[in-house]
């Protein structure tokens, strides 16, 4: 029996995959749980159309992320922090502070998409990675300076 998966099923396949299963497994578990539908002619056409539209949307999202990375370019941000006599920061610089600095420059990047290459505990120059898309990553340099 061929079914089209409506959701990811561990050990079987991913969403929109057409898989061959035993009739009892399909009829008694997958279809009643809403995890699959029978792979007939009309449902195959619907899945093909859904895949085509999802690919178009994914391409647009990727292009938007690439455009944002190009607009950010090679800017260097200044992040003020309270620094002790030895150059050590009281606390640390967080992704939220870097996100706010990018927002002040006109670039809206969620703090969850920012990661540091190393811990920011002292004043100096650092690099952060912006994960704008699974295929688009961008490096941003920032200086931590004393307030």
C-alpha positions as CSV (number, residue, x, y, z in Angstrom):
1,X,0.0,0.0,0.0
2,X,1.4,3.4,-1.0
3,X,0.8,6.4,1.3
4,X,1.8,10.0,1.2
5,X,3.2,11.2,4.6
6,X,1.6,14.4,5.9
7,X,4.2,14.7,8.7
8,X,7.7,13.3,9.5
9,X,7.5,9.7,10.8
10,X,10.6,8.4,12.5
11,X,12.0,5.4,10.7
12,X,9.6,5.8,7.7
13,X,10.2,9.1,6.0
14,X,9.6,12.8,5.8
15,X,6.6,15.1,5.0
16,X,5.3,14.7,1.4
17,X,7.3,11.4,0.8
18,X,5.5,8.6,-1.0
19,X,6.3,5.4,0.9
20,X,5.3,1.8,0.6
21,X,3.9,0.4,3.9
22,X,2.0,-2.8,4.9
23,X,-1.8,-2.3,4.5
24,X,-2.5,-2.8,8.2
25,X,0.0,-0.2,9.3
26,X,-1.4,2.3,6.9
27,X,-5.1,1.6,7.5
28,X,-4.9,1.1,11.3
29,X,-2.2,3.6,12.4
30,X,-0.9,6.1,9.8
31,X,-4.2,7.2,8.3
32,X,-6.3,7.4,11.5
33,X,-3.5,9.3,13.3
34,X,-3.5,11.9,10.5
35,X,0.1,11.0,9.6
36,X,-0.6,9.9,6.0
37,X,-3.2,9.7,3.2
38,X,-3.6,7.1,0.5
39,X,-1.4,7.9,-2.5
40,X,-4.1,8.0,-5.3
41,X,-3.8,10.1,-8.4
42,X,-5.5,13.3,-7.0
43,X,-3.5,13.3,-3.8
44,X,-0.2,12.9,-5.8
45,X,-1.1,16.0,-7.8
46,X,-1.9,18.0,-4.6
47,X,1.5,17.0,-3.1
48,X,3.3,17.9,-6.3
49,X,1.7,21.4,-6.2
50,X,2.5,21.8,-2.5
51,X,6.1,20.9,-3.1
52,X,6.4,23.3,-6.0
53,X,4.9,26.2,-4.0
54,X,7.1,25.4,-0.9
55,X,10.2,25.5,-3.2
56,X,9.2,28.9,-4.5
57,X,8.6,30.3,-1.0
58,X,11.9,28.8,0.2
59,X,13.8,30.4,-2.7
60,X,12.3,33.8,-1.8
61,X,13.2,33.5,1.8
62,X,16.8,32.5,0.9
63,X,17.0,35.5,-1.5
64,X,15.8,37.9,1.2
65,X,18.4,36.5,3.6
66,X,21.2,36.9,1.0
67,X,20.1,40.5,0.3
68,X,20.2,41.3,4.0
69,X,23.7,39.8,4.2
70,X,24.8,41.9,1.2
71,X,23.3,45.1,2.8
72,X,25.1,44.5,6.1
73,X,28.4,44.0,4.3
74,X,31.6,44.7,6.2
75,X,30.3,47.0,8.9
76,X,32.0,47.2,12.3
77,X,29.8,47.8,15.3
78,X,30.8,49.6,18.5
79,X,29.4,48.0,21.7
80,X,29.9,50.0,24.9
81,X,30.3,48.1,28.1
82,X,31.5,48.7,31.7
83,X,35.1,47.7,31.8
84,X,37.4,47.3,34.8
85,X,41.0,48.5,35.1
86,X,42.4,45.2,33.6
87,X,40.1,45.5,30.5
88,X,37.7,42.9,31.7
89,X,34.0,43.5,31.2
90,X,31.6,43.4,34.1
91,X,29.3,40.6,32.9
92,X,29.6,39.8,29.2
93,X,28.3,41.1,25.9
94,X,25.2,39.2,24.8
95,X,23.5,38.5,21.4
96,X,20.7,40.8,22.5
97,X,23.1,43.8,22.7
98,X,24.5,42.9,19.2
99,X,21.0,42.6,17.9
100,X,20.1,46.0,19.3
101,X,23.2,47.5,17.7
102,X,22.3,46.0,14.3
103,X,18.7,47.3,14.8
104,X,20.1,50.8,15.4
105,X,21.9,50.6,12.0
106,X,18.6,49.6,10.3
107,X,19.1,45.8,10.1
108,X,16.5,43.6,11.9
109,X,18.3,40.4,12.9
110,X,16.8,38.2,15.7
111,X,19.1,37.6,18.6
112,X,18.5,33.8,18.3
113,X,20.2,33.9,14.9
114,X,23.4,35.4,16.2
115,X,26.3,33.3,17.6
116,X,29.7,34.3,18.9
117,X,32.8,32.6,17.9
118,X,34.2,33.0,21.5
119,X,33.0,34.3,24.8
120,X,33.1,38.1,25.0
121,X,34.6,38.9,28.4
122,X,37.2,41.6,27.7
123,X,37.3,44.8,25.6
124,X,38.6,44.3,22.1
125,X,37.6,43.2,18.6
126,X,35.4,40.2,18.0
127,X,33.5,38.4,15.3
128,X,29.9,37.1,15.4
129,X,28.1,34.8,12.9
130,X,24.7,35.7,11.7
131,X,22.7,32.6,10.7
132,X,20.2,34.3,8.3
133,X,19.2,31.1,6.5
134,X,20.4,27.5,6.5
135,X,22.5,28.3,3.5
136,X,23.3,32.0,4.2
137,X,25.7,32.8,7.0
138,X,27.4,36.2,7.5
139,X,30.3,37.4,9.6
140,X,30.0,40.7,11.5
141,X,32.9,42.4,13.3
142,X,32.3,44.4,16.5
143,X,34.4,46.2,19.0
144,X,33.7,46.2,22.7
145,X,34.8,49.6,24.1
146,X,34.7,51.1,27.6
147,X,31.7,53.3,28.4
